[in-house]
Amino acid sequence: MPHIRSQETVDSALRMSDQGISDRANANMHGVAIKTIRRWRRLYQRRGLPRGGSRPATPCPRCDGAELDEAAYALLLGWYLGDGSIARARRGVFTLQIVNDERYGELNREIAETIRRVKPTASPCLRGGNGAIRVEARWKHWPCVFPQHGAGRKHLRYFYVRYQFSNQSDDIRKILTEALDLLGIAWRQSRRDTIAVSRKEGVAVLDGFVGPKS
């Protein structure tokens, strides 16, 4: 079927449509009008033609046991926790978005490549505006890969338990730290008069002695 745009562009747009991407977002990504996206879909549906060489679903490391590039994942996790977000699209698809300064073109390309290493079939889209670049990719399993995802601001969704003991007496603090050393619990002096136990394993041991903090 002849199109003014390349067949590769048509195929890509139809795949995005099948994945639940809105016509407006699809049009912006492929540089065409919304009515063009709609026309392509109608033409293919009416004539019963294949929808642009659709690909099989990308397996998930958690749901399907797929292999995961751990180094790339660690890097992408850092970007997500720093300047990323995950939003729900249509048909159970989610959009991962990483925002970065548009001046760092090489770094933005590296973000896109890292996304492809985590999701090998991804086609990251770089979109600009107001001095920033948004690197976007869609997948049903982004919430599986990033279980930190949730409502609200990320820094308000994370918390951890720790113990702090404050006393002005050097001798009393020494009694505590010697006891912690005997128990093999790591501690640090966060302030002159304060001893803190923050590591997860140390907190768990103290919970066993004194019970959960109220």
MARSEVEX-142399 format. One record per residue: residue number from 1; residue in one letter; x, y, z of N, C-alpha, C, O, CB in turn. Coordinates in steps of 0.05 Angstrom, whole numbers. Atoms other than C-alpha are relative to their C-alpha. Glycine has a CB too. Example, Ala and Ser with C-alpha at 12.3 -4.5 7.8 and 13.67 -1.06 7.14 Angstrom:
BEGIN
[rec 1 'A' [18 -24 0] [246 -90 156] [18 24 0] [39 24 13] [-20 1 25]]
[rec 2 'S' [-16 -24 -1] [273 -21 143] [-15 22 14] [-5 44 18] [9 9 -29]]
// end
This chain:
BEGIN
[rec 1 'M' [17 -24 0] [0 0 0] [18 25 0] [33 28 19] [-19 0 24]]
[rec 2 'P' [-17 -23 2] [33 65 -22] [-7 22 21] [-31 27 25] [0 12 -28]]
[rec 3 'H' [4 -22 -19] [42 121 30] [21 21 -6] [42 15 -16] [2 -10 30]]
[rec 4 'I' [-20 -22 3] [75 189 26] [23 -5 19] [47 -1 12] [-12 28 5]]
[rec 5 'R' [-21 7 -19] [113 169 88] [11 -27 -6] [-1 -43 -20] [-11 1 29]]
[rec 6 'S' [-12 26 4] [160 111 88] [-16 -22 13] [-29 -17 33] [29 -1 10]]
[rec 7 'Q' [14 23 -12] [132 42 102] [10 -5 28] [-5 -14 45] [3 -25 -17]]
[rec 8 'E' [-11 4 -27] [179 39 162] [-15 18 20] [-21 9 43] [30 6 0]]
[rec 9 'T' [15 -18 -17] [144 100 191] [-28 -9 5] [-38 -8 28] [0 29 -12]]
[rec 10 'V' [28 10 -3] [75 71 178] [0 -24 19] [-17 -25 37] [-11 -7 -28]]
[rec 11 'D' [-1 24 -17] [95 5 210] [4 7 29] [-9 -4 47] [22 -19 -10]]
[rec 12 'S' [-6 -9 -27] [123 40 271] [-24 12 13] [-30 7 36] [24 19 0]]
[rec 13 'A' [23 -13 -11] [61 82 280] [-22 -20 6] [-36 -17 26] [-11 21 -20]]
[rec 14 'L' [20 20 -5] [15 22 274] [7 -17 24] [-11 -25 39] [-4 -18 -25]]
[rec 15 'R' [-8 15 -24] [56 -16 326] [-6 16 25] [-16 5 45] [30 -7 -1]]
[rec 16 'M' [6 -17 -23] [50 43 373] [-30 1 6] [-38 0 29] [10 29 -5]]
[rec 17 'S' [29 0 -4] [-25 45 362] [-9 -26 13] [-26 -26 30] [-14 4 -27]]
[rec 18 'D' [7 26 -11] [-29 -30 377] [7 -2 30] [-5 -16 45] [13 -22 -15]]
[rec 19 'Q' [-10 0 -27] [9 -17 442] [-16 19 18] [-10 21 42] [29 7 1]]
[rec 20 'G' [17 -17 -16] [-44 33 465] [8 29 1] [-2 45 17] [-1 -10 27]]
[rec 21 'I' [-8 -28 0] [-8 98 448] [-22 17 -13] [-34 10 -33] [27 4 -16]]
[rec 22 'S' [21 -18 10] [-57 156 437] [8 10 -28] [31 12 -34] [-5 23 19]]
[rec 23 'D' [-5 -10 27] [-64 183 366] [16 26 1] [33 30 -16] [-27 5 -14]]
[rec 24 'R' [-15 -25 -1] [-38 251 388] [29 -5 6] [47 6 -7] [-12 18 22]]
[rec 25 'A' [-28 6 -6] [25 223 420] [13 -15 -23] [37 -9 -29] [2 -17 26]]
[rec 26 'N' [-10 15 23] [34 176 361] [8 19 -22] [29 16 -35] [-20 -21 -9]]
[rec 27 'A' [-5 -19 21] [29 233 313] [25 18 6] [41 23 -12] [-24 18 -5]]
[rec 28 'N' [-23 -16 -7] [79 275 351] [26 -15 -3] [46 -4 -12] [-3 10 29]]
[rec 29 'M' [-25 16 2] [130 219 354] [8 -5 -29] [32 -7 -34] [-5 -27 14]]
[rec 30 'H' [-7 7 28] [126 205 279] [-2 24 -19] [3 21 -43] [-19 -21 -10]]
[rec 31 'G' [0 -24 16] [119 277 255] [-21 1 -21] [-17 11 -43] [27 2 -13]]
[rec 32 'V' [23 -1 19] [51 269 221] [-24 12 15] [-23 15 39] [-6 -28 -11]]
[rec 33 'A' [25 -10 -11] [-19 296 232] [-15 -22 14] [-13 -46 6] [-17 14 -21]]
[rec 34 'I' [16 20 -14] [-67 261 279] [-18 -14 -20] [-22 -38 -19] [-17 13 22]]
[rec 35 'K' [18 12 20] [-114 250 220] [14 -21 -17] [2 -39 -28] [-14 21 -17]]
[rec 36 'T' [-16 20 16] [-58 213 184] [1 -26 15] [-2 -47 2] [28 11 -6]]
[rec 37 'I' [-1 25 -16] [-51 163 241] [-27 -14 -2] [-28 -38 -6] [7 7 29]]
[rec 38 'R' [27 12 2] [-126 152 240] [-5 -12 -27] [-18 -33 -29] [-22 21 7]]
[rec 39 'R' [5 10 27] [-127 144 165] [16 -26 -5] [5 -45 -17] [9 21 -21]]
[rec 40 'W' [-16 25 3] [-71 92 167] [-14 -23 14] [-16 -45 3] [28 3 12]]
[rec 41 'R' [14 22 -15] [-109 52 220] [-25 -9 -15] [-30 -33 -17] [-7 9 28]]
[rec 42 'R' [25 7 15] [-174 55 180] [6 -16 -25] [-7 -36 -31] [-16 25 -7]]
[rec 43 'L' [-7 14 25] [-140 34 115] [8 -29 6] [0 -47 -9] [22 15 -14]]
[rec 44 'Y' [-9 27 -6] [-107 -26 147] [-22 -17 11] [-24 -41 4] [24 1 19]]
[rec 45 'Q' [23 16 -11] [-169 -47 185] [-20 -7 -22] [-29 -30 -23] [-14 16 22]]
[rec 46 'R' [20 5 20] [-215 -40 125] [9 -21 -20] [-7 -37 -29] [-6 26 -14]]
[rec 47 'R' [-11 19 20] [-170 -80 78] [10 -25 13] [18 -44 -1] [22 13 -16]]
[rec 48 'G' [-8 24 -13] [-153 -131 130] [30 -6 -3] [38 -29 -2] [-15 -23 -10]]
[rec 49 'L' [-29 3 4] [-78 -119 120] [14 -3 27] [4 7 47] [12 23 -16]]
[rec 50 'P' [-15 2 -25] [-26 -137 173] [8 27 11] [14 45 -4] [25 -17 -4]]
[rec 51 'R' [-4 -26 -13] [-14 -82 224] [30 6 3] [40 6 25] [-13 1 27]]
[rec 52 'G' [-28 -10 -1] [57 -62 205] [20 -19 13] [38 -9 27] [0 25 15]]
[rec 53 'G' [-20 19 -10] [95 -125 224] [2 1 30] [24 5 41] [26 7 -12]]
[rec 54 'S' [-1 -2 -29] [76 -126 297] [19 -21 12] [22 -43 2] [-28 -4 11]]
[rec 55 'R' [-20 17 -13] [128 -156 344] [-13 -15 23] [-32 -5 35] [24 17 9]]
[rec 56 'P' [10 13 -24] [116 -207 398] [6 16 25] [25 32 26] [12 -28 3]]
[rec 57 'A' [-4 -15 -24] [110 -180 468] [28 -5 12] [37 -28 12] [-22 -6 21]]
[rec 58 'T' [-26 4 -13] [176 -168 504] [-2 -13 27] [-17 -3 44] [15 28 3]]
[rec 59 'P' [3 13 -26] [184 -217 561] [11 17 23] [30 33 19] [14 -27 0]]
[rec 60 'C' [-7 -16 -23] [191 -189 631] [19 -16 18] [15 -40 21] [-25 7 17]]
[rec 61 'P' [-19 14 -18] [250 -207 678] [-14 -12 24] [-6 -33 34] [22 18 9]]
[rec 62 'R' [13 9 -24] [202 -215 737] [-23 -20 -7] [-26 -41 6] [-11 23 16]]
[rec 63 'C' [23 17 6] [140 -245 704] [7 -25 -16] [-4 -46 -13] [-21 16 -16]]
[rec 64 'D' [-6 22 19] [173 -288 650] [28 -11 4] [36 -30 -10] [-2 11 -27]]
[rec 65 'G' [-27 11 -4] [244 -299 677] [19 8 -22] [39 -6 -26] [-1 -29 3]]
[rec 66 'A' [-18 -8 22] [275 -261 619] [26 10 11] [28 20 34] [-13 22 -17]]
[rec 67 'E' [-27 -10 -8] [349 -243 622] [-1 30 3] [-15 44 -11] [21 -8 -20]]
[rec 68 'L' [-1 -28 -5] [365 -174 649] [29 9 0] [45 -3 14] [-14 7 26]]
[rec 69 'D' [-26 -12 -1] [426 -132 635] [2 16 26] [-8 38 28] [5 19 -25]]
[rec 70 'E' [0 -12 -27] [441 -116 708] [14 26 2] [6 44 16] [12 -20 20]]
[rec 71 'A' [-15 -26 0] [492 -61 695] [-17 22 -12] [-19 44 -1] [26 -3 -15]]
[rec 72 'A' [17 -20 13] [444 -25 648] [-24 6 19] [-32 29 21] [-10 -10 -27]]
[rec 73 'Y' [23 -4 -18] [387 -35 697] [7 18 24] [-8 36 31] [-11 -27 11]]
[rec 74 'A' [-9 -17 -22] [427 -5 755] [2 29 -8] [-6 47 7] [26 -10 11]]
[rec 75 'L' [-3 -27 10] [442 56 713] [-27 12 -6] [-32 36 2] [17 0 -26]]
[rec 76 'L' [26 -11 6] [371 64 689] [-16 5 26] [-32 24 27] [-16 -19 -18]]
[rec 77 'L' [13 -4 -25] [345 56 760] [8 26 13] [-8 41 23] [6 -24 19]]
[rec 78 'G' [-10 -25 -11] [389 114 782] [-13 24 -14] [-21 43 -1] [30 2 -3]]
[rec 79 'W' [13 -22 15] [361 158 726] [-30 2 7] [-40 24 10] [4 -4 -30]]
[rec 80 'Y' [28 0 -6] [290 137 742] [-5 13 28] [-22 29 31] [-12 -28 0]]
[rec 81 'L' [4 -10 -27] [297 152 817] [7 30 1] [-4 45 17] [18 -15 19]]
[rec 82 'G' [-8 -28 -1] [330 219 801] [-19 18 -16] [-30 37 -4] [27 3 -11]]
[rec 83 'D' [16 -18 18] [291 249 742] [-19 -15 -17] [-25 -7 -40] [19 17 -17]]
[rec 84 'G' [18 17 17] [244 195 718] [-28 -2 12] [-33 5 35] [12 -27 -3]]
[rec 85 'S' [27 5 -8] [171 177 722] [-11 -22 -17] [-1 -27 -39] [-17 26 -1]]
[rec 86 'I' [14 20 15] [124 122 699] [-29 8 0] [-41 13 21] [4 -29 12]]
[rec 87 'A' [29 -8 2] [54 139 673] [-15 -22 -15] [-4 -35 -33] [-2 27 -15]]
[rec 88 'R' [17 20 13] [-3 94 653] [-11 11 -26] [-21 33 -27] [-23 -8 18]]
[rec 89 'A' [12 -7 26] [-23 96 580] [-25 -17 -4] [-37 -26 16] [20 -4 -24]]
[rec 90 'R' [23 16 5] [-79 57 546] [7 -30 -2] [30 -37 -7] [-15 9 -25]]
[rec 91 'R' [-2 29 4] [-90 -18 545] [22 -13 17] [35 -32 8] [5 -6 -30]]
[rec 92 'G' [-19 12 -18] [-46 -33 604] [30 6 -6] [47 -7 5] [-3 -29 0]]
[rec 93 'V' [-27 -8 6] [16 0 574] [9 23 17] [-7 40 24] [2 8 -31]]
[rec 94 'F' [-12 -22 -16] [62 45 615] [22 14 -15] [36 2 -31] [10 -11 27]]
[rec 95 'T' [-21 -16 13] [108 101 593] [22 7 21] [16 19 42] [-11 25 -12]]
[rec 96 'L' [-23 -9 -16] [177 108 625] [11 25 -12] [16 26 -36] [22 -22 2]]
[rec 97 'Q' [-10 -25 9] [202 179 620] [23 10 17] [21 11 41] [-23 22 0]]
[rec 98 'I' [-24 -11 -14] [271 206 638] [4 28 -11] [6 31 -36] [26 -18 -4]]
[rec 99 'V' [-4 -27 8] [281 281 636] [28 9 5] [39 4 27] [-20 19 14]]
[rec 100 'N' [-28 -10 -4] [349 313 625] [3 25 -16] [-12 32 -34] [20 -22 -10]]
[rec 101 'D' [-6 -25 14] [379 379 602] [7 -6 -29] [22 -24 -35] [24 14 14]]
[rec 102 'E' [-4 4 29] [378 385 526] [29 5 -9] [37 -2 -31] [-19 17 -16]]
[rec 103 'R' [-28 -6 7] [450 410 527] [18 -25 0] [39 -25 -13] [12 20 19]]
[rec 104 'Y' [-16 24 -2] [475 340 542] [-9 -22 -19] [-21 -42 -11] [0 -11 29]]
[rec 105 'G' [10 18 21] [461 306 476] [11 -28 2] [-3 -47 -1] [7 12 -26]]
[rec 106 'E' [-12 27 -2] [510 249 486] [-12 -15 23] [-16 -40 21] [30 3 4]]
[rec 107 'L' [12 14 -24] [482 233 555] [-29 -8 -6] [-37 -30 2] [1 19 24]]
[rec 108 'N' [27 7 7] [411 234 528] [-1 -24 -19] [-18 -42 -16] [-15 24 -13]]
[rec 109 'R' [-2 23 17] [431 185 474] [8 -25 16] [-1 -47 10] [20 4 -23]]
[rec 110 'E' [-8 22 -18] [463 142 528] [-24 -10 16] [-27 -34 20] [23 8 19]]
[rec 111 'I' [25 8 -14] [397 142 567] [-17 -17 -18] [-27 -38 -10] [-15 24 10]]
[rec 112 'A' [16 15 19] [361 118 505] [12 -28 -5] [-3 -48 -6] [-3 15 -27]]
[rec 113 'E' [-13 26 4] [412 63 493] [-2 -18 24] [-6 -42 22] [30 5 -8]]
[rec 114 'T' [3 16 -24] [408 41 565] [-28 -12 2] [-32 -35 10] [6 17 25]]
[rec 115 'I' [28 10 0] [332 35 559] [-1 -24 -19] [-14 -44 -13] [-19 21 -9]]
[rec 116 'R' [1 23 19] [343 -10 498] [14 -24 11] [7 -47 4] [13 9 -27]]
[rec 117 'R' [-13 23 -13] [391 -53 538] [-17 -14 21] [-15 -38 25] [27 9 12]]
[rec 118 'V' [18 12 -20] [339 -63 592] [-24 -12 -14] [-33 -34 -6] [-9 22 20]]
[rec 119 'K' [22 11 16] [282 -73 542] [10 -1 -29] [8 19 -43] [-26 18 3]]
[rec 120 'P' [-14 1 26] [316 -98 478] [-18 8 -24] [-7 17 -44] [9 -28 -5]]
[rec 121 'T' [17 -7 23] [255 -85 433] [-10 29 2] [-27 37 -14] [-24 -18 -1]]
[rec 122 'A' [9 -27 -4] [246 -13 458] [8 18 -23] [29 14 -36] [10 12 26]]
[rec 123 'S' [-7 -21 19] [245 46 410] [-3 27 14] [-23 41 10] [-19 -1 -26]]
[rec 124 'P' [2 -25 -16] [259 105 457] [-4 24 -18] [8 27 -39] [25 3 17]]
[rec 125 'C' [6 -24 14] [232 171 434] [12 24 16] [6 26 40] [-30 4 -4]]
[rec 126 'L' [-11 -24 -13] [270 236 450] [-17 24 -9] [-18 31 -32] [30 4 -8]]
[rec 127 'R' [18 -23 5] [223 295 456] [10 24 15] [18 21 39] [-29 -6 7]]
[rec 128 'G' [-12 -23 -13] [245 366 472] [-20 22 6] [-43 20 -4] [22 11 -18]]
[rec 129 'G' [17 -23 -7] [217 430 500] [9 14 25] [14 1 45] [-29 -8 3]]
[rec 130 'N' [-7 -16 -24] [235 487 548] [27 -8 12] [30 -9 36] [-22 -3 21]]
[rec 131 'G' [-27 6 -9] [308 467 551] [5 -28 10] [27 -34 20] [7 19 21]]
[rec 132 'A' [-3 28 -10] [296 394 570] [-6 -20 -22] [-21 -14 -40] [-18 -4 25]]
[rec 133 'I' [6 23 17] [295 328 534] [-13 -22 16] [-4 -29 38] [26 -11 -14]]
[rec 134 'R' [14 23 -13] [246 273 553] [5 -25 -17] [-2 -26 -40] [-30 5 3]]
[rec 135 'V' [-5 26 14] [269 203 534] [-22 -19 9] [-24 -25 33] [29 -11 7]]
[rec 136 'E' [24 15 -7] [207 160 532] [1 -28 -13] [11 -31 -36] [-25 14 -8]]
[rec 137 'A' [4 27 11] [194 86 522] [-24 -13 13] [-29 -8 37] [27 -18 4]]
[rec 138 'R' [24 12 -10] [132 44 530] [2 -30 3] [15 -44 -13] [-24 7 -18]]
[rec 139 'W' [-1 29 -6] [123 -25 560] [-21 -7 21] [-26 9 39] [29 -9 9]]
[rec 140 'K' [19 8 -21] [70 -63 600] [14 -6 26] [1 -6 47] [-16 -23 -10]]
[rec 141 'H' [-14 11 -24] [123 -86 649] [18 20 14] [34 12 31] [16 -24 -8]]
[rec 142 'W' [-17 -19 -14] [156 -21 671] [-5 -1 30] [14 0 46] [-4 28 -10]]
[rec 143 'P' [5 2 -29] [121 -26 740] [12 -25 12] [19 -26 36] [-29 2 6]]
[rec 144 'C' [-13 25 -10] [149 -97 746] [29 5 4] [41 -3 24] [-5 -24 -19]]
[rec 145 'V' [-29 -5 -1] [219 -74 731] [7 20 21] [29 19 33] [10 9 -28]]
[rec 146 'F' [-4 -21 -20] [213 -13 776] [-23 -1 20] [-41 15 18] [2 28 -14]]
[rec 147 'P' [21 2 -20] [171 -35 836] [-2 25 18] [-21 27 34] [4 -24 17]]
[rec 148 'Q' [1 -25 -16] [187 33 867] [-22 18 -10] [-30 38 3] [27 15 -2]]
[rec 149 'H' [22 -16 12] [132 61 821] [-24 2 19] [-31 -18 31] [-7 -11 -27]]
[rec 150 'G' [24 -3 -16] [72 89 857] [-10 29 -2] [2 45 -16] [6 -7 29]]
[rec 151 'A' [12 -27 1] [28 150 867] [16 20 16] [28 13 36] [-29 -1 9]]
[rec 152 'G' [-13 -21 -15] [57 216 889] [30 3 -6] [40 -12 -23] [-4 -4 29]]
[rec 153 'R' [-28 -5 4] [128 242 893] [17 -23 11] [11 -34 32] [8 26 14]]
[rec 154 'K' [-16 23 -7] [181 188 896] [13 2 28] [13 -17 43] [22 -5 -20]]
[rec 155 'H' [-14 -2 -25] [218 216 956] [-19 -2 24] [-10 -6 47] [15 26 1]]
[rec 156 'L' [19 4 -22] [154 212 997] [-10 -28 2] [-24 -35 21] [-24 19 -4]]
[rec 157 'R' [9 28 -1] [143 138 981] [21 -18 13] [16 -42 17] [-5 -9 -29]]
[rec 158 'Y' [-21 17 -11] [208 114 1012] [5 8 29] [6 31 36] [26 3 -16]]
[rec 159 'F' [-7 -5 -28] [224 106 1085] [17 -23 10] [16 -45 -2] [-26 5 18]]
[rec 160 'Y' [-15 22 -12] [270 65 1128] [1 5 30] [0 27 39] [29 -2 -13]]
[rec 161 'V' [-1 -1 -29] [275 49 1201] [29 1 9] [46 -13 -3] [-15 -25 13]]
[rec 162 'R' [-27 0 -12] [337 66 1242] [-3 6 30] [-23 16 39] [18 21 -15]]
[rec 163 'Y' [-1 -6 -28] [357 72 1314] [20 23 5] [41 24 -7] [8 -26 17]]
[rec 164 'Q' [-18 -21 -8] [387 134 1345] [0 2 31] [-21 2 44] [-8 28 -13]]
[rec 165 'F' [-2 -2 -29] [413 140 1417] [16 25 6] [39 28 -3] [14 -25 12]]
[rec 166 'S' [-13 -25 -7] [431 209 1445] [5 1 30] [-13 -4 46] [-17 24 -10]]
[rec 167 'N' [-7 -4 -28] [467 222 1510] [25 17 2] [44 14 -14] [4 -27 15]]
[rec 168 'Q' [-23 -19 -3] [515 276 1533] [24 -13 13] [46 -3 11] [-9 24 16]]
[rec 169 'S' [-22 13 -14] [557 227 1573] [17 -18 -19] [6 -36 -32] [-11 -17 23]]
[rec 170 'D' [-18 16 17] [618 199 1536] [0 -29 10] [1 -48 -5] [28 11 1]]
[rec 171 'D' [-2 27 -11] [619 139 1584] [-25 -16 -7] [-23 -40 -14] [2 2 31]]
[rec 172 'I' [25 15 6] [546 120 1572] [0 -7 -30] [-8 -29 -37] [-25 16 7]]
[rec 173 'R' [-1 6 28] [555 125 1497] [20 -22 -6] [16 -39 -24] [7 25 -17]]
[rec 174 'K' [-19 21 4] [616 81 1503] [-11 -27 8] [-6 -47 -5] [25 6 17]]
[rec 175 'I' [13 25 -8] [576 28 1540] [-17 -11 -23] [-17 -34 -29] [-17 4 26]]
[rec 176 'L' [17 9 22] [527 27 1482] [16 -10 -23] [10 -31 -34] [-17 24 -9]]
[rec 177 'T' [-15 8 24] [579 24 1427] [15 -26 5] [18 -42 -14] [19 22 -8]]
[rec 178 'E' [-14 25 -6] [617 -32 1462] [-20 -23 -1] [-13 -45 -11] [13 1 28]]
[rec 179 'A' [20 21 2] [552 -72 1468] [-7 -5 -29] [-11 -28 -37] [-26 9 16]]
[rec 180 'L' [6 4 29] [537 -60 1394] [23 -15 -14] [18 -32 -31] [-4 27 -13]]
[rec 181 'D' [-23 14 12] [607 -84 1376] [-1 -30 8] [4 -47 -9] [27 12 10]]
[rec 182 'L' [3 28 -9] [596 -148 1417] [-21 -15 -16] [-18 -38 -22] [-6 -2 29]]
[rec 183 'L' [22 12 16] [532 -160 1378] [5 0 -30] [-10 -12 -45] [-26 15 6]]
[rec 184 'G' [-7 -1 28] [566 -147 1312] [-18 19 -16] [-22 16 -40] [-2 -27 -12]]
[rec 185 'I' [18 -19 13] [520 -88 1297] [16 25 -8] [29 38 9] [-24 8 19]]
[rec 186 'A' [-14 -24 10] [549 -32 1254] [-14 25 10] [-38 26 11] [2 0 -31]]
[rec 187 'W' [11 -25 -10] [540 37 1283] [18 23 -10] [40 19 -19] [-2 0 30]]
[rec 188 'R' [-16 -24 7] [563 108 1269] [-8 22 19] [-30 22 30] [-3 8 -30]]
[rec 189 'Q' [5 -23 -17] [568 172 1308] [-10 23 -18] [7 37 -29] [25 8 17]]
[rec 190 'S' [11 -19 19] [521 217 1269] [4 29 9] [7 47 -7] [-29 -5 -5]]
[rec 191 'R' [-7 -26 -13] [532 276 1317] [18 -5 24] [22 -29 31] [-25 16 7]]
[rec 192 'R' [-19 3 -22] [578 288 1376] [-13 -17 22] [1 -33 35] [8 27 11]]
[rec 193 'D' [13 14 -22] [526 261 1425] [-20 -21 -9] [-36 -30 7] [-15 20 17]]
[rec 194 'T' [20 18 11] [488 213 1380] [12 -24 -14] [31 -21 -30] [-18 15 -20]]
[rec 195 'I' [-8 25 14] [499 140 1359] [-23 -10 -16] [-46 -11 -7] [9 -21 21]]
[rec 196 'A' [21 9 18] [460 115 1300] [5 -28 -11] [28 -35 -17] [-3 20 -24]]
[rec 197 'V' [-1 26 13] [445 45 1274] [-20 1 -23] [-44 3 -19] [-7 -24 20]]
[rec 198 'S' [17 -4 23] [419 50 1203] [-1 -23 -19] [-20 -25 -35] [10 24 -15]]
[rec 199 'R' [0 22 19] [438 -12 1165] [-22 -20 6] [-29 -25 29] [27 -15 0]]
[rec 200 'K' [24 16 -2] [380 -59 1152] [5 -24 19] [-12 -31 36] [-8 -10 -27]]
[rec 201 'E' [-5 24 -16] [413 -120 1184] [4 7 29] [-5 -8 47] [25 -15 -10]]
[rec 202 'G' [-3 -9 -28] [432 -81 1247] [-26 7 13] [-31 1 36] [19 23 1]]
[rec 203 'V' [27 -7 -10] [362 -53 1254] [-16 -26 7] [-30 -27 27] [-15 17 -20]]
[rec 204 'A' [15 25 -5] [334 -124 1249] [9 -13 25] [-7 -24 40] [3 -19 -24]]
[rec 205 'V' [-10 12 -25] [379 -149 1305] [-10 15 24] [-19 3 44] [32 0 0]]
[rec 206 'L' [10 -16 -22] [359 -91 1350] [-30 -4 4] [-39 -5 27] [6 30 -4]]
[rec 207 'D' [29 6 -2] [286 -104 1335] [-4 -25 16] [-24 -28 31] [-13 -2 -28]]
[rec 208 'G' [3 25 -15] [297 -174 1362] [5 3 30] [-5 -13 46] [20 -20 -11]]
[rec 209 'F' [-6 -4 -28] [323 -146 1428] [-20 18 13] [-30 13 35] [29 12 4]]
[rec 210 'V' [16 -21 -13] [280 -85 1441] [-28 1 -13] [-45 16 -2] [13 27 -2]]
[rec 211 'G' [26 -1 13] [220 -97 1394] [-2 23 -19] [14 42 -18] [-21 2 21]]
[rec 212 'P' [3 -21 20] [196 -54 1336] [-5 27 13] [-17 29 35] [-24 -7 -18]]
[rec 213 'K' [4 -26 -10] [197 20 1346] [-29 9 -5] [-41 2 -25] [19 20 -14]]
[rec 214 'S' [28 -9 3] [128 52 1357] [0 27 -13] [-21 39 -18] [-14 2 28]]
// end
